[in-house]
Amino acid sequence: MVNTPESFTCYNNSGILCLEVLNLKIAIVDDQEKDRDELKNVLIPYLNTLDLETDLCEYESAEDFLGVFEKDEFDICFMDIYLKKMDGMTAARHLADQDPNCFIIFLTTSPDYMAEGYDVRAWRYIVKPLQKDMIHKILGPCLEQIVLSRRYLHVRSDRQELDIPYSRIYYIITSCRNTIIHTSNIQITVSSRTSFSELTQPLLKDYRFFCCNRGILVNLTKIKRMEKDTLTLQNGEQIPVSRNKIRDTKSAFLQVAFERV
């Protein structure tokens, strides 16, 4: 079952208020105590205004951090690039390989390594000295993404109660009076007692999901491309779009695509 930590309030890119549950664990990897303290002095007041339950962990070296790191332990990692011995970029590669869900935010005195940051899917790149407004601007969308990644759809299938992460759902479809959830690796047939409309109602409140056809709800973030009346998903599957939904589907898809850039 899903844990129920402290409540979290934020605004998404459209200015819509989102109320969620969220606990945060943040790592700060920097060999300069002064810089770590400066970052904490910005982070703590900002996170407190959001009533977030936050655990801040400090590390003086990449070796110290990776020595205690476990998958899914940290939500955000502020990583200084110019560290002693192992540099921050090398440490970030280890982190990204082991836990692609952790948001990496680089801290540095020079933008020289900015291009390499794309290799580890870094969320953002902050050039020192730290600016409070810039950190706030970067953290807002980052926290929103963490909130979205923690939403679950509760369903009943084969007498089992399941909590399916929204982020793993590719699409939901009705077929032969059954409602089938297609995820990243399995298909889940939902109890016939739950209709398609009942099942998809909570998902329709999330801007990432859209009904592109009668009896088909698609996760817009899983779309690789859209061609005329067909959606090609990241796993290669193709979803038909009804003629009267083509324009709205394209608009919804592009909106989500631009927000993720």
C-alpha atoms as one frame of an Amber mdcrd trajectory, in Angstrom:
protein
   0.000   0.000   0.000   1.030   3.610  -0.502   2.465   5.465   2.473   0.715
   8.628   3.600   3.330  11.204   4.634   2.861  14.925   5.205   0.713  16.998
   2.871   2.358  19.090   0.167   1.045  22.158  -1.608   2.453  23.460  -4.880
   1.436  25.065  -8.148   2.033  23.471 -11.505   3.174  25.310 -14.629  -0.396
  26.337 -15.373  -0.816  27.882 -11.934  -3.179  25.148 -10.750  -3.043  24.315
  -7.062  -1.987  20.732  -6.338  -2.485  19.073  -2.950  -0.446  15.910  -2.539
   1.434  13.851   0.022   5.186  14.026   0.013   8.260  13.315   2.103  11.560
  14.459   0.683  15.093  13.221   1.135  17.756  15.498  -0.314  21.502  14.914
  -0.601  24.012  17.756  -0.768  27.420  16.635  -2.049  29.947  19.458  -1.782
  33.445  19.548  -0.276  33.039  23.179   0.828  31.189  23.538   4.141  30.497
  27.209   3.390  28.709  26.291   0.149  26.711  23.526   1.848  25.572  25.938
   4.557  24.654  28.554   1.965  22.499  26.067   0.086  20.790  24.851   3.273
  20.010  28.454   4.226  18.071  28.766   0.983  16.476  25.318   0.925  15.201
  25.024   4.500  13.058  28.214   4.630  11.649  27.515   1.159  10.701  23.919
   1.952   9.258  24.971   5.315   6.828  27.319   3.562   5.491  24.248   1.734
   5.100  22.270   4.981   7.336  19.532   3.613   8.800  16.777   5.744  12.420
  16.981   4.587  15.569  15.067   5.440  18.751  16.885   4.345  21.931  14.787
   4.211  25.375  16.310   3.698  28.448  14.667   2.181  31.942  16.108   1.775
  32.929  13.781  -1.044  31.466  11.677  -3.814  32.963   8.594  -2.183  31.123
   9.279   1.086  27.835   9.743  -0.766  28.106   6.674  -3.003  29.251   4.608
  -0.037  25.855   4.970   1.660  23.666   5.477  -1.415  20.797   3.057  -2.059
  18.311   3.025  -4.922  15.147   5.076  -4.327  16.638   6.596  -1.173  17.088
  10.186  -2.391  14.632  12.319  -4.330  17.053  15.138  -5.160  20.839  15.320
  -5.203  22.673  18.648  -5.313  26.075  17.654  -6.688  29.142  19.898  -6.841
  31.194  19.088  -9.937  34.652  20.122  -8.706  35.150  17.629  -5.884  38.390
  16.130  -4.591  39.312  12.661  -5.898  36.143  11.522  -7.701  34.545  14.500
  -9.465  30.822  15.212  -9.330  30.177  14.300 -12.969  31.614  10.811 -12.476
  29.588  10.382  -9.282  26.461  11.554 -11.110  26.955   8.872 -13.762  27.014
   6.210 -11.036  23.906   7.751  -9.486  22.007   7.976 -12.781  22.825   4.359
 -13.645  21.617   3.050 -10.291  18.685   5.377  -9.711  17.348   7.236 -12.778
  14.460   8.596 -10.667  16.722  10.785  -8.525  16.807  14.402  -9.715  20.402
  15.599 -10.119  21.079  19.323  -9.798  24.689  20.306 -10.462  26.479  23.028
  -8.520  29.640  24.527  -9.975  31.726  27.650 -10.416  31.968  27.140 -14.176
  29.530  26.148 -16.958  32.242  24.078 -18.698  30.582  20.743 -17.960  27.048
  21.789 -18.860  26.959  19.706 -22.063  28.019  16.577 -20.152  25.110  17.090
 -17.782  22.748  15.870 -20.511  24.484  12.478 -20.447  23.307  11.877 -16.877
  19.882  13.478 -17.446  20.651  16.249 -14.962  17.582  18.261 -13.990  19.370
  21.618 -13.889  22.796  23.237 -13.655  23.431  26.026 -11.111  26.508  28.246
 -11.395  27.860  29.543  -8.081  27.495  31.848  -6.245  24.026  30.557  -5.422
  21.038  32.809  -6.051  17.920  32.258  -3.963  15.479  33.138  -6.745  17.170
  30.750  -9.156  17.039  27.848  -6.690  13.355  28.504  -5.999  12.658  28.628
  -9.747  14.420  25.295 -10.271  12.913  23.516  -7.276   9.267  24.302  -8.057
   8.982  22.204 -11.253  11.270  19.568  -9.735   8.959  19.090  -6.751   5.964
  18.942  -9.059   7.569  16.103 -11.012   8.261  14.220  -7.787   4.629  14.629
  -6.750   3.417  13.318 -10.105   5.724  10.309  -9.906   4.135   9.277  -6.597
   0.513   9.087  -7.700  -1.047   5.634  -7.714  -4.198   4.116  -9.216  -5.863
   1.674  -6.850  -7.531  -1.253  -8.645  -8.853  -4.743  -7.989  -7.707  -7.553
 -10.298  -8.094 -11.319  -9.789  -9.138 -10.747  -6.176  -5.983  -8.746  -5.539
  -5.729  -5.109  -4.477  -3.117  -3.308  -6.565  -1.576   0.158  -6.465  -0.264
   1.040  -9.924   1.985   4.103 -10.297   0.560   6.600 -12.774   4.037   6.841
 -14.283   3.966   3.162 -15.334   0.617   3.329 -17.133   0.880   3.542 -20.930
  -2.815   3.368 -21.743  -6.132   1.915 -20.578  -8.587   0.321 -22.993 -11.957
  -1.421 -22.923 -12.104  -4.756 -24.740 -14.886  -7.362 -24.689 -16.479  -5.739
 -21.638 -13.143  -5.821 -19.814 -11.003  -2.842 -18.863  -7.310  -3.510 -19.384
  -4.453  -1.406 -18.023  -1.315  -1.562 -20.157   1.790  -0.721 -18.126   5.482
  -0.662 -18.969   5.777  -4.446 -18.670   2.410  -6.121 -17.980  -1.313  -5.987
 -18.755  -3.781  -5.859 -15.876  -7.422  -6.816 -16.356  -9.571  -4.914 -13.894
 -12.577  -6.420 -12.138 -15.732  -6.205 -14.270 -17.416  -4.454 -11.344 -15.376
  -1.345 -12.185 -16.362   0.400 -15.402 -13.966   2.205 -17.710 -15.389   5.588
 -16.725 -15.103   4.823 -13.006 -11.530   3.615 -13.377 -10.312   6.533 -15.479
 -12.101   9.306 -13.587  -9.171  10.078 -11.229  -6.687   9.895 -14.112  -8.607
  12.481 -16.129  -7.884  14.983 -13.354  -4.180  14.586 -14.177  -3.100  16.613
 -17.220  -0.849  13.758 -18.408  -3.834  11.579 -19.368  -6.244  12.066 -22.253
  -9.084  10.116 -23.908  -7.987   9.939 -27.537 -10.738   7.554 -28.577 -13.866
   5.986 -27.188 -12.780   3.546 -24.509  -9.076   4.490 -24.735  -7.182   6.638
 -22.233  -3.527   7.319 -23.049  -0.631   8.609 -20.957   0.581  11.582 -23.007
   4.108  11.317 -21.593   4.442   7.833 -23.131   3.823   9.054 -26.674   6.856
   8.933 -28.965   5.162  10.582 -31.928   1.780  11.369 -33.425   1.057  10.850
 -37.105  -2.389  11.809 -38.408  -4.798   9.524 -36.523  -2.203   7.252 -34.873
  -0.154   7.532 -31.688   3.093   5.587 -31.477   4.097   4.919 -27.890   7.600
   4.582 -26.481   7.239   0.792 -26.377   6.324   0.671 -30.070   2.590   0.056
 -29.621   0.214   2.115 -31.745  -3.035   3.670 -30.543  -5.806   4.911 -32.882
  -7.163   8.427 -32.457 -10.781   9.097 -33.356 -11.306  11.633 -36.133 -13.093
  14.134 -33.903 -10.295  13.880 -31.289  -7.258  14.433 -33.526  -6.961  18.172
 -32.939  -7.481  18.016 -29.160  -5.152  15.022 -28.782  -2.386  16.786 -30.692
  -2.828  19.930 -28.598  -2.712  17.984 -25.306   0.326  15.985 -26.451   2.274
  19.087 -27.501   1.461  20.856 -24.242   2.905  17.990 -22.184   5.893  17.638
 -24.528   6.817  21.324 -24.193   6.467  21.256 -20.403   8.994  18.429 -20.215
  11.626  20.297 -22.261
